[in-house]
Amino acid sequence: MKTLIVSTILAFAAMTPIAEAGEIWRASGFEQPESALFDAANKRIIVSNIAGNPGEADGNGYLSVLSLDGKLVARHWTDGMDAPKGMALSGGKLYVADITKVRVVDLASGKLVASIDVPNAVFLNDMTADSAGKVYVSDMLADTIYRIDGDRPELFVKDALLASPNGIFADGGRLIVASWGKGIKPDFSTAEPGGLLSVDLASKAISPLPGAEKFADLDGVVAIGDSIYATAYMTGTLYRYKDGGKPEAFATFKPGSADIGADGKTIFVPLMNEGEVAALSLD
C-alpha cells in the first residue's frame, strides 16, 4: 500500500514469515519499492521507488532497473519524480503513476520526456495497457479509473463499486481490478475489505469475480494463464485465484507486498517496507 510504515504494520511484521517456498532471488537496497514491472523487449525489471511520503510531491522518487536474475543494473535510472507507483508499457514508452500526474519515460534512454496532468486526480496508483495501446490508471482515493490515449487523459469509469481501486491489469476485453476496500481508516485498514473485480472495456460494466468478493485489502494484480495473482499489502499475502474458486494464499511475506509484475513464469514482488524485490517461481 502507498503509505509510510505504521506501528500496527510493524507489530504484525514481527510475527510473519519472510516468504514461502518458491523464492528464486531477492534484491535489496531500494527505497519503498512500490511496483516491479517486467519489460520483455529489454529483458529487465523496472522498479519504482517512492523514497518518501507516498502522497507528497517532494521530488525524491525515482526508477531503478534490475536484471532478470536480480542484479542491479541502474539504481537511479530515471530521476525527477515525486512518489512513483504503478507503471505500464505502450508504444515504446513507459507510463508511471505519480500522485496526480502520469510521467512518460523513454524506454531506450530512461529519460523523463513528459508529464501528463490528470484533472481531478487525487491519488493515482496502478497502470496497465490494453492490446490497442491505450493506458489506464487507477485513482485509489477517488473510486476512479482514467484512460490515456497518447497524451490525452479522460475519465473511463467512476463508481463506488470500485471500492478504492488499487491494482489494475488489462486482460483481453476487460480490466481486472484489485480493490482495497471501503471505509479506509487512518492505519489503512478498512471497514469492508476489497476483492477482485472485472470492468468490461466496451460497456464499462463492473462485476465482482465470483468467489473473490470482499476478502482482503488488495494492492497489485496480474493475470497469468487461468490464474489471477493479487497481493494484500496489510498482511503481506500473495493470493492466487481461479475462476469459480476461492482465493488461496500462494506466498506470505511481511506486510508491504505491493504492485506485482510477472514474465509468465515468475512473479516479481516489491516489498515496500523491506526495501526489497523478491522473485517467485510459478512452477
Secondary structure, DSSP 8 states (H G I E B T S, - for coil): --S---HHHHHHHTTS-S--TTEEEEEE--SSEEEEEEETTTTEEEEEE--S-TT---S-EEEEEE-TTS-EEEEEEEEEESS---EEEETTEEEEEEBTEEEEEETTT--EEEEEE-TT-S-EEEEEE-TTS-EEEEEGGGTEEEEEETTEEEEEEE-GGG-SEEEEEEETTEEEEEE-EEEE-TTS-EEEEB-EEEEETTT--EEE-TT-SS-B-EEEEEEETTEEEEEETTTTEEEEEETTS--EEEEE-SS-B-B-EE-SSEEEEEETTTTEEEEEE--
